[in-house]
Structures are given as C-alpha cells and as structure tokens.
Amino acid sequence: MAALCERVVVLDGGAVRFDGAVRDLVATANGRVWLTDEADLRARTSWRTGTGRYRNLGATAPAGAEVAEPSLEDAYLLLRASVEGSEVAA
C-alpha cells in the first residue's frame, strides 16, 4: 500500500485517527521497532519473521537493541495500540 499512495486516512469507530502522508505515519514508528532472536517481553507485540528473528514493537526500542526500519504496517499497529489506550502512544 505504501508504494501505491501518498496519503492515508486511518479511521477507528468513525473517528479519524490519522490523516496525512504515508511517510509521516511511518515516521511515528521510528525508534519503536527492533529485532531480536527471542520475543521481547518489553514489546507491545512481537512476531517471528520469515528469517526466524522476532520483530518487536513498543514505546521505544531498548538500549542496545537492533533497531529496524519501520514499515507502514508497524506504524499502523502502533497507532492502533495508542488508540486502545496502551503505553505505546506516539
């Protein structure tokens, strides 16, 4: 999707949660995505990737973590987490 559009609108319960450039939404996840060999309990969510490593999303990457380039999907998941009232607010 990021390659197909310049702007994205995220709706939740009829309310606009984000309206702007795709790059701006992705930028909200900078420093909040990191890779590990095991799921990180400090992360809001983690999943095993095709490489066998874990992609972790959270408020901030822990010190010394291998920070990953965020994707549109990462930013969306973090935005949804902040809407749900978690500690992962942007």
C-alpha positions in Angstrom: 0.0 0.0 0.0 2.8 2.4 0.8 4.1 2.2 -2.7 0.6 2.9 -4.2 -0.5 6.0 -2.3 0.9 9.2 -0.9 -1.8 9.8 1.7 -3.5 7.6 4.2 -6.5 8.1 6.5 -6.9 5.7 9.4 -10.5 5.5 10.8 -11.4 3.9 14.1 -15.0 3.8 15.3 -15.9 6.5 12.8 -13.2 8.9 14.1 -10.2 9.9 12.1 -7.1 8.8 14.0 -4.6 9.8 11.3 -4.8 11.8 8.1 -1.6 12.6 6.3 1.3 11.4 4.2 2.3 7.8 4.4 5.9 8.8 5.2 4.6 10.8 8.2 2.6 7.8 9.6 5.7 5.6 9.1 7.8 8.2 10.8 5.7 7.8 14.0 7.3 4.3 14.4 10.9 5.5 14.1 12.9 4.0 17.0 10.0 1.8 18.1 10.7 -1.3 16.1 13.5 -3.7 16.9 14.8 -7.2 16.0 15.7 -9.9 18.5 16.4 -13.7 18.4 13.6 -14.3 21.0 10.3 -12.4 21.6 11.0 -9.4 23.8 8.7 -9.2 26.8 9.1 -5.4 26.8 7.4 -5.1 23.4 3.8 -4.3 22.9 3.7 -7.0 20.3 6.2 -9.4 18.7 6.1 -11.9 15.9 8.5 -14.3 14.3 9.5 -13.2 10.8 10.4 -15.4 7.8 14.1 -15.0 8.8 13.4 -16.7 12.2 14.0 -13.4 14.1 11.4 -11.6 16.1 10.1 -8.1 15.1 9.1 -6.2 18.2 7.0 -3.0 18.5 6.9 -0.9 21.6 7.1 2.6 23.1 10.8 2.8 22.4 13.5 0.2 21.4 15.5 -0.8 24.5 19.1 0.4 24.8 21.5 -1.6 22.6 18.6 -3.1 20.5 19.0 -3.7 16.8 16.6 -1.0 15.6 14.7 -1.9 12.4 13.4 0.4 9.7 9.6 0.8 10.4 7.0 -0.2 7.8 3.6 1.2 7.2 2.2 -1.9 9.0 4.4 -1.3 12.1 3.1 2.3 12.3 -0.5 1.2 11.9 -0.2 -1.4 14.7 1.4 1.2 17.0 -1.3 3.8 16.2 -4.0 1.2 17.0 -2.2 0.4 20.2 -2.3 4.0 21.2 -6.0 4.3 20.3 -6.7 1.3 22.6 -5.1 3.3 25.5 -1.9 1.3 25.8 1.5 2.7 26.8 2.6 2.7 23.1 1.4 6.2 22.3 3.3 8.2 19.7 
